[in-house]
Amino acid sequence: MKYKLLIIFLLSISSFAQKNDFPSDKVTEIIKRIQLPVIPSFKIEVTKLGAKGDSVSNAKPAFDKAMALCKKNNGGTIIVAKGIYTLNGPIHFVSNVKLHLEDGAKIRFGSNPKDYPLVLTSWEGTMLYNYSPLIYGNNVENISITGTGIIDGEAKKTWIKWKPLEEKDKLLSREMNHKNIPIKERIFGEGHYLRPQLIQFINSKNILIENVQIEDSPFWCVHLLKSKSITVRGVKYNAHNNNNDGVDPEYSSDILIENVLFDNADDNVAIKAGRDDEGRSNSNTPSENIVIRNCEFKGLHAIVIGSEMSAGVRNVYVENSKFRGYLKRGIFIKTNSDRGGYIKDVYFNNLAFGKVEDCLYITANYHGEGSGLNPSNVSDISFSNISCAEATNTGIVIEGFPDKKVTNIKLDNINIQSAKNGMTAVNSGNVSINEVVIGQKATTPSAAK
């Protein structure tokens, strides 16, 4: 049975540190800092280097030749014409290169792990050496992936079979993290089962990913690691494998994600910042200054912060977006008492969700994990002008640590049409609530009989 609930609290907010209005000036400052890539005029078509878009022939040698020619010319554009190009191995970017997929072009990747060399990467918040992401760049700048073509990880019958085999390696990576094993000794690859990401840039800057469609990733779709000055816009997703997050910024800053049509089996955007001991040791590189706007969400959760966020997440601005299909949760901020770090100065404004399990969810008790030794600081989160058709579980959840409360939470003009449970707030402080309606809005009270 669904209960129609009403919650309207008018609380004093004189001590609340945040501004009442969405800080559009901060958004403008971030966008002005982001630099789009500058690409030299040199162009090369992969078909002129022997690539056949016949879906069968291995086009990787031609793509490698194109990248080498761009490097020789200090950069350029690699043009992929209409056709289906199979690559038995990854694309490794050099600086100042645009990969442009024309209408009707598809790049799909082979699935033999031996074709993917070990590279420096990260897996669920721990740095290590693993199979190369399918598209990868380390210490590069001025990078574009554009066009209306498709990038297909071809993982549903191959890499995805590793999902039930990964637990041992996942735990090993976390043990290496906690014991501060040197990264050069964290060698995975053959005999291990950690799936690679589809697209990953590390230690890089001035990156544009625009308009392409992304499908069938082995793991996370777009992983932005230790990078800055990034634009992801107009991208479309059709990614339904396990852990097919859409965009995962980690230890990264100055990012614009806009006009994206998400359709993912996992989180649409998941902002991360390293895990546990290793993450806390990198507190000088939090994920920060991230703008997400004008997107349409479909998948597991629309916007997630955590749970790997130990270096800290701050200055996140999400606005003017809506659902386009099923979501389990609208906004999910999650940590546990092993993470440490902080989440602060986060703003959500003008968002519309449909039927969800939970609409707004902040928890310091993610998966019930945590030793209690490193609780996180979660504070200064603003939710304004948010609507939701139905929450089949709970409309709003705020739960902190007993000895470290979630503080300075602002809820302003929130309308959830129906919910099984209205709101839970525990271990929280300075929660400001104004014009919050869950269920039908109350009218004139009835007279006594």
C-alpha positions in Angstrom: 0.0 0.0 0.0 1.3 3.4 -0.9 0.9 6.2 1.6 0.3 9.8 0.6 2.5 11.9 2.7 3.1 15.6 3.3 6.2 17.1 4.6 6.4 20.9 4.7 9.0 22.2 7.2 9.8 25.9 7.3 13.1 26.1 9.3 15.4 29.0 10.0 18.3 29.0 7.6 20.1 31.9 9.1 23.1 29.8 10.0 23.1 27.9 6.7 26.3 28.7 4.8 25.2 28.1 1.2 23.5 30.6 -1.0 19.8 30.2 -1.6 20.2 30.4 -5.4 22.0 28.0 -7.7 25.5 29.6 -8.2 25.5 30.1 -11.9 28.5 32.4 -11.6 30.6 29.5 -10.4 29.4 27.4 -13.4 30.4 30.2 -15.8 33.9 30.4 -14.2 34.4 26.6 -14.7 33.3 26.6 -18.3 35.5 29.6 -19.2 38.5 27.7 -17.8 37.9 24.5 -19.9 40.0 24.5 -23.0 38.7 22.7 -26.1 41.4 20.7 -28.0 43.3 22.4 -30.8 44.0 20.0 -33.6 46.4 20.6 -36.5 45.1 20.6 -40.1 46.7 17.3 -41.2 44.1 14.6 -42.0 44.2 10.9 -42.9 41.5 8.4 -43.8 42.0 4.9 -42.4 40.7 3.4 -45.6 43.7 4.9 -47.5 45.9 2.9 -45.1 44.3 -0.4 -45.8 41.4 -0.4 -43.3 38.3 -2.3 -44.6 35.0 -1.5 -43.1 33.7 -5.1 -43.8 33.3 -6.1 -40.1 35.7 -9.0 -40.6 39.2 -7.7 -41.5 41.5 -6.5 -38.7 41.7 -2.8 -39.1 44.1 -2.2 -36.2 47.3 -2.0 -38.4 45.7 0.8 -40.4 44.6 2.7 -37.3 48.1 2.4 -35.8 49.6 3.7 -39.0 47.2 6.7 -38.9 48.1 7.5 -35.3 51.8 7.2 -36.2 51.4 9.6 -39.1 49.6 12.1 -36.9 52.4 11.9 -34.4 54.9 12.6 -37.2 52.9 15.6 -38.2 52.5 16.9 -34.7 48.9 15.8 -34.7 45.9 15.7 -37.0 42.5 14.1 -37.7 41.9 10.4 -38.3 38.8 10.0 -40.4 36.7 6.8 -40.2 34.3 6.5 -43.1 31.0 4.6 -43.2 31.6 0.9 -42.4 32.2 -1.6 -39.6 35.8 -1.7 -38.5 37.1 -4.5 -36.3 40.1 -3.7 -34.2 42.0 -6.6 -32.6 43.6 -4.5 -30.0 43.3 -1.0 -28.5 43.6 2.5 -29.9 46.4 4.4 -28.0 46.3 8.1 -28.5 49.1 10.6 -29.0 48.7 14.3 -28.4 46.9 16.7 -30.8 44.7 14.0 -32.5 41.0 13.9 -33.4 39.4 10.6 -34.1 36.4 11.4 -36.2 33.7 8.8 -37.0 31.5 9.7 -39.9 27.8 8.9 -40.1 27.4 5.1 -40.5 30.9 4.3 -39.1 31.3 1.8 -36.3 34.5 0.8 -34.5 34.2 -2.5 -32.7 36.9 -4.2 -30.7 38.1 -7.8 -30.6 38.0 -9.6 -27.3 41.3 -11.6 -27.1 43.0 -10.3 -23.9 46.4 -11.1 -25.4 45.8 -8.2 -27.9 45.6 -5.7 -25.0 49.0 -4.9 -23.4 49.3 -4.0 -19.7 49.1 -0.2 -19.0 48.9 2.0 -16.0 45.2 2.3 -15.1 42.8 2.2 -12.1 40.2 -0.3 -11.1 37.5 0.7 -8.7 39.7 3.4 -7.1 43.0 1.6 -6.9 45.9 2.3 -9.3 47.4 -0.8 -10.9 48.6 -2.3 -14.2 45.9 -4.1 -16.1 44.7 -4.9 -19.7 44.6 -1.7 -21.7 41.3 0.1 -22.0 40.0 -0.2 -25.6 40.7 3.5 -26.3 43.5 4.9 -24.1 45.7 7.9 -23.6 48.3 8.5 -20.9 49.9 12.0 -20.5 48.4 13.3 -23.7 46.7 16.7 -24.5 44.4 18.1 -27.2 42.3 14.9 -27.8 39.0 14.7 -29.6 36.6 11.8 -30.3 33.8 13.2 -32.5 31.3 12.3 -35.2 28.0 10.4 -35.3 29.4 6.9 -35.5 29.4 4.1 -32.9 32.1 2.9 -30.6 31.3 -0.7 -29.7 33.1 -2.7 -27.0 31.7 -6.0 -28.2 31.7 -7.2 -24.7 28.4 -9.0 -24.1 29.6 -12.4 -25.1 33.3 -12.1 -24.1 34.6 -9.8 -21.4 31.4 -9.9 -19.5 32.0 -13.6 -18.7 34.8 -12.3 -16.4 32.3 -10.7 -14.1 31.7 -13.8 -11.9 35.5 -14.4 -11.8 36.7 -11.0 -10.7 36.1 -11.2 -6.9 39.5 -12.6 -6.0 41.3 -10.0 -8.0 39.1 -7.2 -6.7 40.0 -8.1 -3.2 43.7 -8.4 -4.1 43.7 -4.9 -5.5 42.1 -3.6 -2.3 44.6 -5.4 -0.2 47.5 -3.8 -2.2 45.8 -0.4 -1.7 45.5 -0.9 2.1 49.1 -2.2 2.4 50.6 0.5 0.2 52.2 -1.9 -2.2 54.2 0.0 -4.8 52.0 0.6 -7.9 54.7 -0.9 -10.1 54.2 -4.2 -8.3 50.5 -4.3 -8.8 50.5 -6.4 -11.9 47.3 -7.9 -13.2 46.6 -9.1 -16.7 47.1 -12.8 -17.7 45.6 -15.1 -15.1 43.5 -12.3 -13.6 40.0 -11.1 -14.4 39.6 -7.4 -14.1 37.8 -6.1 -17.1 39.2 -3.0 -18.9 37.3 0.2 -19.5 36.1 1.2 -23.0 37.6 4.7 -23.0 40.1 6.0 -20.5 42.4 9.1 -20.4 44.9 9.4 -17.6 47.2 12.3 -16.7 45.7 14.2 -19.7 44.1 17.5 -20.5 42.0 19.4 -23.1 39.8 16.4 -24.1 36.5 16.5 -26.1 34.2 13.5 -26.6 31.3 14.7 -28.7 28.2 13.1 -30.4 29.4 9.5 -30.8 27.3 6.6 -29.6 28.9 4.2 -27.0 27.8 0.6 -26.7 28.6 -2.6 -25.0 31.6 -1.7 -22.8 33.6 -4.4 -20.9 33.5 -2.2 -17.8 33.1 1.5 -17.3 32.4 3.4 -20.5 34.3 6.7 -20.2 36.8 6.9 -17.3 38.5 10.3 -16.9 41.4 9.7 -14.5 43.8 12.3 -13.1 42.8 14.6 -16.0 41.5 18.1 -16.5 39.8 20.5 -18.9 37.3 18.0 -20.4 34.1 18.3 -22.4 31.6 15.4 -22.9 28.6 16.5 -24.9 26.0 15.2 -27.3 27.1 11.6 -26.6 24.5 8.8 -26.8 24.7 5.5 -24.8 23.4 2.0 -25.5 25.5 0.2 -22.9 23.9 -2.6 -20.9 26.6 -4.8 -19.6 27.5 -5.1 -15.9 29.2 -2.0 -14.5 28.6 0.0 -17.7 28.8 3.4 -16.0 28.4 6.3 -18.4 31.0 8.8 -17.3 33.4 8.3 -14.3 35.5 11.4 -13.4 38.2 10.3 -10.9 40.9 12.7 -9.4 39.8 15.0 -12.2 38.7 18.6 -12.5 37.2 21.3 -14.8 34.7 19.0 -16.5 31.5 19.8 -18.5 29.0 17.0 -19.2 26.1 18.3 -21.2 23.4 17.2 -23.7 24.1 13.5 -23.1 21.4 10.9 -23.7 22.2 8.1 -21.2 21.0 4.6 -21.5 23.2 2.5 -19.2 23.0 -0.6 -17.1 24.7 1.2 -14.2 25.3 4.7 -13.0 24.9 7.5 -15.6 27.5 9.8 -14.0 29.6 8.5 -11.1 32.0 11.0 -9.6 34.9 9.3 -7.8 38.2 10.2 -6.2 40.2 7.1 -5.2 39.7 4.5 -2.6 40.6 4.3 1.1 44.4 4.6 2.0 45.5 5.4 -1.5 42.8 7.9 -2.1 43.5 9.8 1.1 47.1 10.0 0.2 46.1 11.8 -3.0 44.0 14.5 -1.2 45.8 17.2 -3.3 43.9 15.9 -6.4 40.2 15.8 -5.5 37.5 15.6 -8.2 36.2 19.1 -8.4 34.7 21.8 -10.6 32.3 19.5 -12.5 29.2 20.8 -14.4 26.5 18.4 -15.5 23.5 20.0 -17.4 20.8 19.4 -20.0 21.1 15.7 -19.9 18.6 12.9 -20.1 19.0 10.0 -17.6 18.2 6.3 -18.0 19.8 3.4 -16.1 20.6 2.5 -12.5 21.2 5.9 -10.9 21.3 9.3 -12.6 24.0 11.1 -10.6 26.3 9.3 -8.1 29.1 10.6 -5.9 31.2 7.8 -4.4 31.6 5.4 -3.0 35.3 5.7 -3.9 35.8 9.3 -3.0 38.7 9.3 -0.5 40.6 12.2 -2.0 37.5 14.3 -1.8 34.7 15.6 -4.2 33.7 19.3 -4.2 32.2 22.0 -6.4 29.8 19.9 -8.4 26.9 21.6 -10.2 24.0 19.6 -11.7 21.1 21.4 -13.4 18.3 21.4 -16.0 18.1 17.6 -16.6 15.4 14.9 -16.6 14.8 11.2 -16.8 14.2 9.5 -20.1 13.6 6.0 -18.7 13.9 3.8 -15.7 16.2 4.8 -12.8 16.6 3.0 -9.5 17.6 6.3 -7.8 17.7 9.8 -8.9 20.7 11.2 -6.9 22.9 8.9 -4.8 25.7 10.2 -2.6 27.4 7.3 -0.9 30.4 6.6 1.3 31.3 4.4 4.3 33.6 4.7 7.3 36.7 3.3 5.5 36.8 6.1 2.9 37.6 9.3 4.8 37.8 12.3 2.5 34.9 14.6 2.0 31.9 15.5 -0.2 31.0 19.2 -0.1 29.7 22.2 -2.0 27.4 20.2 -4.3 24.3 21.7 -6.0 21.4 20.1 -7.7 18.8 22.3 -9.4 15.9 21.9 -11.8 15.8 18.1 -12.2 12.8 15.9 -13.0 12.6 12.2 -12.2 9.9 9.7 -13.0 9.3 6.4 -11.1 12.2 5.5 -8.9 13.0 3.4 -5.9 14.5 6.4 -4.0 14.6 10.0 -5.2 17.3 11.7 -3.1 19.7 9.4 -1.1 22.7 10.4 1.0 24.3 7.6 3.0 27.4 7.1 5.1 26.6 3.4 5.4 27.0 2.2 1.9 26.7 -1.6 1.8 27.0 -1.6 5.6 30.8 -1.6 5.1 33.5 0.2 7.1 35.7 -0.2 10.1 34.7 3.1 11.6 38.2 4.4 11.5 37.9 6.8 8.6 34.4 8.4 8.4 33.8 10.9 5.6 32.8 14.5 5.9 29.6 15.1 4.0 28.3 18.7 4.1 26.9 21.6 2.2 24.6 19.8 -0.3 21.8 21.8 -1.9 18.8 20.3 -3.6 16.4 22.8 -5.3 13.5 22.6 -7.8 13.3 18.8 -8.0 10.3 16.8 -9.0 9.6 13.1 -8.9 6.5 11.1 -10.0 6.9 8.3 -7.5 9.3 6.7 -5.1 8.5 3.1 -4.5 10.6 3.0 -1.4 11.7 6.4 0.1 11.4 9.9 -1.1 14.4 11.4 0.7 17.1 9.6 2.8 19.8 11.4 4.8 22.0 9.2 7.0 25.4 10.1 8.4 27.8 8.6 10.9 26.8 8.7 14.6 30.0 10.6 15.4 30.2 12.6 12.1 26.9 13.8 11.0 25.9 14.8 7.5 25.5 18.6 7.9 24.2 21.7 6.0 21.7 20.0 3.7 19.3 22.3 1.9 16.0 21.0 0.5 14.1 23.7 -1.3 11.0 23.2 -3.6 11.0 19.4 -3.7 7.9 17.7 -5.0 7.5 13.9 -4.9 4.0 13.0 -5.9 3.9 9.7 -4.0 6.2 7.6 -1.9 5.9 4.4 0.2 8.0 6.2 2.9 8.4 10.0 3.0 11.7 10.9 4.5 14.4 9.5 6.8 17.0 11.7 8.4 19.4 10.2 11.0 22.8 11.4 12.2 22.2 14.7 10.4 22.5 18.3 11.4 21.3 21.7 10.1 18.9 20.3 7.5 17.0 23.2 6.0 13.6 22.3 4.5 11.4 24.7 2.6 8.5 23.9 0.3 9.0 20.2 0.4 5.9 18.2 -0.5 5.7 14.4 -0.5 2.3 13.2 -1.6 -0.6 15.6 -1.9 -0.1 19.1 -0.7 -2.2 19.9 2.5 -4.9 22.4 2.2 -7.2 24.0 4.9 -7.4 21.8 8.0 -10.7 20.2 8.6 -12.9 21.5 11.4 -13.5 19.6 14.6 -16.6 17.5 14.8 
